Amino acid sequence: MASIIRSVSLTPKTAAIASKMGNFSAFVRECLERYDAARGGGEHPTPEDARLDGLCNAMHVSGPCPKCYPLGGPDGEDWLMFAGAQRSGVADTAFNAAWLLGRAAERAQREGDRWEFITESVAYRPPVAEPPEVGHVRTWLRKWF
């Protein structure tokens, strides 16, 4: 897919935040896709004939589909139980789409705000704490004692 380069105006504060991200462009793309999906737009990453009970693969390489999982995807174990039940034909009992979406909602509630997907993004890199400046005497003491 061709890339279109756009520029973004940042304040000093937001520039500092952006500098802590490994891939700022991927972060912006993900935010725009989730914004669009929250308003009914966007596309599913999984073709319609490959979806299970109408839901995209929650373990997709690009992350859970924001249209299918607006609060974030379920745990991997839940997805595997759901997919196994769908493929074996026992999904109409316990492990159906309603169950999986309920589990995804429980995970979102357990893990916090809906917009915390940012910390799960491949684009986000947690800031590394700077080591405190230590004087020469303290360094020598730590080395020998």
C-alpha positions in Angstrom: 0.0 0.0 0.0 1.3 3.4 -0.9 2.1 5.8 1.9 0.9 9.4 2.0 3.1 11.7 4.0 1.3 14.3 6.2 2.9 16.6 8.7 1.6 17.1 12.2 2.0 20.2 14.5 3.0 19.2 18.0 3.4 21.3 21.1 6.6 20.8 23.1 4.7 18.5 25.5 3.2 16.3 22.7 6.6 16.2 20.9 8.2 14.8 24.1 5.5 12.1 24.2 6.0 11.3 20.5 9.7 11.0 21.0 9.1 8.1 23.4 7.3 6.1 20.7 9.1 3.6 18.6 6.9 4.2 15.6 4.9 7.4 15.8 3.4 6.9 12.3 2.0 3.5 13.2 0.6 5.0 16.4 -1.2 7.7 14.5 -2.5 5.2 11.9 -3.9 3.0 14.7 -5.6 5.9 16.4 -7.2 7.1 13.2 -8.4 3.6 12.4 -9.9 3.2 15.9 -11.5 6.7 15.7 -13.1 5.8 12.3 -14.3 2.4 13.6 -15.9 4.0 16.7 -18.0 6.1 14.3 -19.1 3.2 12.1 -16.4 3.5 9.4 -13.3 1.4 8.7 -12.8 -2.0 7.3 -12.5 -5.4 8.8 -9.0 -7.0 8.5 -10.5 -10.4 8.1 -12.5 -11.2 4.9 -16.1 -11.9 5.6 -16.0 -15.6 4.6 -13.1 -16.1 7.0 -14.8 -14.6 10.1 -16.2 -16.8 12.8 -19.7 -16.1 13.9 -19.3 -12.7 12.2 -16.2 -11.8 14.2 -12.7 -11.1 12.9 -9.7 -13.0 14.2 -8.9 -11.4 17.5 -5.3 -12.6 17.2 -4.8 -10.9 13.8 -1.3 -9.7 13.1 -2.5 -6.1 13.0 -4.3 -6.5 16.3 -8.0 -7.0 17.1 -10.5 -5.5 14.7 -11.7 -2.2 16.1 -15.1 -2.8 14.4 -15.6 -6.2 16.0 -13.9 -5.4 19.3 -14.4 -1.7 20.0 -13.3 -2.1 23.6 -10.2 -4.2 22.7 -9.8 -7.8 22.0 -10.3 -10.8 24.3 -7.5 -12.8 25.9 -5.7 -15.2 23.5 -7.0 -18.1 25.5 -10.6 -17.0 25.1 -10.2 -16.5 21.4 -8.7 -20.0 21.0 -11.6 -21.5 22.9 -14.1 -19.6 20.8 -12.4 -20.5 17.5 -12.2 -24.2 18.5 -15.9 -24.3 19.4 -16.8 -22.6 16.1 -14.8 -25.0 14.1 -16.1 -28.1 16.0 -19.7 -27.0 15.8 -20.4 -26.6 19.5 -20.5 -22.9 19.4 -24.3 -22.6 19.8 -24.0 -23.6 23.4 -21.4 -21.7 25.4 -18.6 -20.3 23.3 -20.5 -18.1 20.8 -19.9 -14.5 19.7 -21.9 -13.0 22.6 -19.7 -15.0 25.1 -16.5 -13.8 23.4 -17.6 -10.1 23.3 -18.6 -10.4 26.9 -15.1 -11.8 27.8 -13.5 -8.9 25.8 -15.6 -6.4 27.7 -14.6 -8.0 31.0 -10.9 -7.7 30.0 -11.4 -4.1 29.0 -13.0 -3.4 32.4 -10.3 -5.3 34.2 -7.4 -3.5 32.4 -8.9 0.0 32.4 -10.0 2.6 30.0 -11.0 1.9 26.4 -8.2 4.1 25.1 -5.5 2.1 26.9 -5.0 0.3 23.6 -2.2 2.8 23.1 0.0 0.9 25.6 -0.7 -2.4 23.7 0.3 -0.8 20.4 3.4 -1.9 18.5 4.1 1.8 18.1 4.3 2.5 21.8 7.5 2.1 23.7 7.3 2.8 27.4 9.7 5.5 28.5 13.0 4.4 30.0 13.8 6.0 33.3 17.0 8.0 33.2 19.5 6.8 35.8 20.1 9.3 38.5 23.3 11.2 38.4 25.6 9.8 41.0 28.7 11.5 42.4 32.2 10.0 42.1 32.4 9.2 45.8 29.1 7.4 45.8 30.2 5.4 42.7 33.4 4.5 44.4 31.6 3.4 47.5 29.1 1.3 45.6 32.0 -0.4 43.7 34.0 -1.3 46.8 31.3 -1.8 49.5 
